[in-house]
């Protein structure tokens, strides 16, 4: 019988690389060409970083992993401009949809909805035992 062990080395990544294509083909019932990448953006005020955003792209989806604006520079359109640039990057890679998970009913949800995102689902007690709203925006 196989022994289950916790690992902190590269063996798991090597195993995934070797077997991922067949596993995805089985899971999705067609051959999946999986390219995953990230894109990072910075908002600069001179040399000072006042905002940053990270986009993960996989399976024709763009996922906003994080977007942060320095509190002193909020409400100046920086977050909205970062999101628009992430949209452009996702469009370049033929993503059809952008997603993000945020605290349900919170300020971030209101911000993303003002930027064209819509609630797709609520995950009850998901992060830190709080409800998370999954928001989406179709691109194409």
C-alpha positions as MATLAB code, in Angstrom:
seq = 'XXXXXXXXXXXXXXXXXXXXXXXXXXXXXXXXXXXXXXXXXXXXXXXXXXXXXXXXXXXXXXXXXXXXXXXXXXXXXXXXXXXXXXXXXXXXXXXXXXXXXXXXXXXXXXXXXXXXXXXXXXXXXXXXXXXXXXXXXXXX';
ca = [
       0.000    0.000    0.000;
       1.284    3.506   -0.855;
       2.647    5.583    2.006;
       1.350    9.178    2.205;
       4.050   11.717    3.112;
       4.232   15.487    3.350;
       6.895   17.051    1.123;
       8.533   20.455    0.830;
      10.800   19.643   -2.101;
      10.409   19.639   -5.899;
       9.230   16.034   -6.255;
       5.546   16.940   -6.305;
       6.079   19.583   -9.021;
       8.057   17.081  -11.103;
       5.263   14.504  -10.735;
       2.612   17.052  -11.762;
       4.631   18.075  -14.842;
       4.954   14.452  -15.895;
       1.304   13.478  -15.376;
      -0.759   16.688  -15.653;
      -1.634   16.459  -19.354;
      -3.157   12.985  -19.027;
      -4.930   13.899  -15.778;
      -6.462   17.004  -17.387;
      -7.503   14.981  -20.442;
      -9.277   12.507  -18.166;
     -10.890   15.235  -16.045;
     -12.172   17.359  -18.955;
     -12.779   14.588  -21.546;
     -10.619   16.315  -24.184;
      -6.957   17.121  -24.689;
      -6.140   20.204  -22.665;
      -3.186   22.394  -23.576;
      -2.491   24.071  -20.262;
      -0.380   27.185  -20.136;
      -0.402   29.005  -16.832;
       1.324   32.307  -16.269;
       1.170   35.414  -14.156;
       1.481   39.076  -14.971;
       2.361   41.759  -12.429;
       1.672   45.476  -12.783;
       2.940   48.412  -10.752;
       1.465   51.890  -10.418;
       4.275   54.394   -9.951;
       4.247   57.948   -8.662;
       7.742   58.975   -9.668;
       9.921   56.237   -8.174;
       7.369   55.354   -5.474;
       5.201   52.256   -5.906;
       1.637   53.282   -5.060;
      -0.214   50.221   -6.358;
       0.241   46.719   -7.676;
      -1.867   44.026   -9.305;
      -1.290   40.377  -10.176;
      -3.144   38.406  -12.834;
      -3.013   34.633  -13.199;
      -3.949   33.246  -16.589;
      -4.942   29.606  -17.117;
      -7.505   27.707  -19.192;
      -8.688   30.851  -21.047;
      -9.479   32.531  -17.733;
      -7.899   35.550  -16.104;
      -7.974   35.582  -12.322;
      -7.105   38.734  -10.377;
      -5.002   37.257   -7.586;
      -4.513   40.580   -5.854;
      -4.775   44.284   -6.328;
      -3.466   46.720   -3.740;
      -3.333   50.519   -3.745;
      -1.493   52.545   -1.099;
      -4.183   54.074    1.182;
      -2.818   57.585    0.521;
      -3.474   57.111   -3.208;
      -6.918   55.488   -3.148;
      -9.931   57.034   -4.876;
      -7.723   58.469   -7.627;
      -8.562   55.851  -10.269;
      -5.380   53.814   -9.801;
      -7.183   50.566   -8.980;
      -9.532   50.983  -11.936;
      -6.585   51.681  -14.280;
      -4.728   48.621  -12.976;
      -7.828   46.490  -13.668;
      -8.181   47.883  -17.191;
      -4.570   46.994  -17.918;
      -5.160   43.470  -16.547;
      -8.153   43.212  -18.918;
      -5.886   44.151  -21.841;
      -3.363   41.486  -20.868;
      -6.099   38.855  -20.496;
      -7.574   39.825  -23.879;
      -4.152   39.466  -25.480;
      -4.046   35.862  -24.224;
      -7.624   35.218  -25.457;
      -9.154   34.932  -22.011;
     -12.938   35.067  -22.155;
     -13.534   35.866  -18.504;
     -11.919   37.557  -15.511;
     -12.630   36.439  -11.945;
     -11.792   37.464   -8.393;
     -12.865   36.318   -4.946;
     -13.640   39.025   -2.375;
     -15.356   39.366    0.994;
     -19.080   39.093    0.274;
     -20.845   42.431    0.676;
     -17.625   44.297    1.427;
     -16.020   47.403    0.000;
     -13.976   45.363   -2.494;
     -17.148   43.789   -3.915;
     -18.666   47.243   -4.432;
     -15.445   48.431   -6.134;
     -15.307   45.496   -8.548;
     -19.013   45.758   -9.345;
     -18.444   49.450  -10.200;
     -15.707   48.216  -12.571;
     -18.099   45.910  -14.438;
     -17.830   42.673  -12.435;
     -20.914   40.683  -11.451;
     -21.460   38.196   -8.650;
     -21.292   34.651   -9.939;
     -21.426   32.717   -6.656;
     -21.096   32.924   -2.898;
     -18.796   30.470   -1.147;
     -20.067   30.215    2.444;
     -17.438   30.332    5.194;
     -14.643   30.055    2.633;
     -11.663   32.244    3.589;
     -11.078   32.798    7.300;
     -14.567   31.291    7.786;
     -16.093   34.300    5.986;
     -18.374   34.261    2.960;
     -16.555   34.968   -0.304;
     -18.203   36.409   -3.392;
     -16.833   35.088   -6.665;
     -17.102   37.926   -9.147;
     -16.730   37.704  -12.910;
     -16.455   39.927  -15.930;
     -16.790   38.590  -19.471;
     -14.203   39.995  -21.855;
     -14.959   38.703  -25.355;
];
